Structures are given as structure tokens and as C-alpha cells.
Amino acid sequence: MFKKVLIVDDHDDINSGVRTVLNNMGILKIDKAQYCDDAYLKIKKAHLEDDHYDLIITDLSFKKDYRDCSIQSGEQLIAAVKTEQPQLPVIVYSMDNRLQKVRGLISKHHINAYVCKDRKGSAELAQAITAVYNNTIYLSPQVSNALSDKADLEIEDYDIELIKQLANGRSQEEISDYFKQNNKTPNSLSSIEKKLNKLRIQFKANNAIHLVAIVKDLGLI
């Protein structure tokens, strides 16, 4: 079993819960970090001192506060760590259950497991740790379809936000205004019309309502 683990989460109760899971599995050498910058430095220091971490368990979202951080998200931390230590196992422990997010983390950053924080999160985390130790990818049931052929569609964060606004009942004109107010580009009405047409073709949707339904069924929004 893993010998040395780093927990990266900005909530004390989550850190304590993950530590309990690790202790129950006989893992006692545990460090924690509440900022991604601190986590990166700990990982770097451990590597330089030849006292490597065997496993990283990290959240994706970190609340901003008074401190200015260069690494602001778990995904940025994972990207930095995997670039330097590609063989270092990483488990994501997050409330985000978007299939697109999970697929991206696996395909781009080669994470080893994705566990959703919910009522069964602790039990699933223990399962994930065992699976990763045995060189197996683990996904919580909520996101298990992330690697299915049906979910194998290229869609960007902009597209997801566009369809979300459509699902919220906004017209294309209202979406254009919303994107302009929030500095999202492209935000012209013609650009939004073209993008929605492409998405309808891509997802083989008959109309906007059908598009929203398909994307929801795939768990992308």
C-alpha cells in the first residue's frame, strides 16, 4: 500500500475525513496543503530530497482569499505535477461531476482516479486508493460514463456555458448580451448562431431543445 500521501484541500473537515480514510487503510505518513502553491512546493521538495510522495489526493476548486497564488486550481496543480513527475499517481476528490471535466483530466493530465464528494465519498475514496495502488483507473459511479464511446465528443467550456444559458431559457440575443456583460468571447449574435448550428449538427439534434436534452443526458451540463 502507499506509504506517503499528500492531501490538497482548503477545507479542514475534508482534510480530516481523507486522513481518517488513509489511517484506516494503514497509511500513516500523511501531509496536507490548503493552497495549491504550497502543495506544489511540498511535492517539489519531497522529490528533490528523494522522499517522494506515493500519492496525491486533490480537490479541483480552491476558494480565493487574501493570498495571491500562482497555481489557483487543482487542475493547474495536476498539470504542473504530471509534467515533472508523470508517474506520480493523482486522485481527484471533487464535487464537480461533469463528465466532460473528468474526460479532460484523464485524457490531458492522465489522472488515476476521480471520486465525487457525496454521501458515499469516503467509501469510494478507499476503493479508489486500492484501485490506483493496483494500477487500475477508478471513477465514481456518477461519472463512470466519462470514458464511454457515447461521451467521446469534443466540446469546450465555452460550448457548455452556451448550452447552459440556452437551458436556462435565454434567447440567442440574451445569451449574446450575457456573454458581452461577462467578457466571454465570441459574443456576437452571429457567432452564437453559428456555434449552436455546429453543436446541433455535432450532437445530431433536431433543434435547440433537443440539443439541451442530449447534452444533459450525456452529463455534460
Number of C-alpha atoms within 10 A of each C-alpha: 12 17 14 16 21 21 23 28 26 19 13 12 10 17 19 13 13 22 21 15 16 21 13 11 14 12 16 15 14 16 16 21 20 18 21 27 17 15 24 18 12 18 19 17 13 13 14 10 9 9 11 17 21 16 22 22 24 28 27 19 16 16 11 12 7 5 7 9 13 10 17 17 19 23 21 15 22 26 17 15 21 18 11 11 14 15 14 16 22 24 24 27 27 19 14 17 20 15 22 24 16 23 22 16 19 17 10 11 19 18 26 25 25 30 31 22 19 11 8 11 18 20 11 21 26 16 17 23 27 16 16 20 16 10 11 13 17 22 24 20 12 13 21 14 18 24 16 11 8 9 17 14 12 9 12 12 11 13 15 16 15 19 24 18 18 19 17 9 12 15 12 18 14 14 22 23 16 15 18 14 10 10 10 13 12 14 18 15 15 13 13 20 14 11 16 20 14 12 18 19 13 13 14 12 17 10 12 16 14 14 22 22 14 17 18 14 11 18 17 20 18
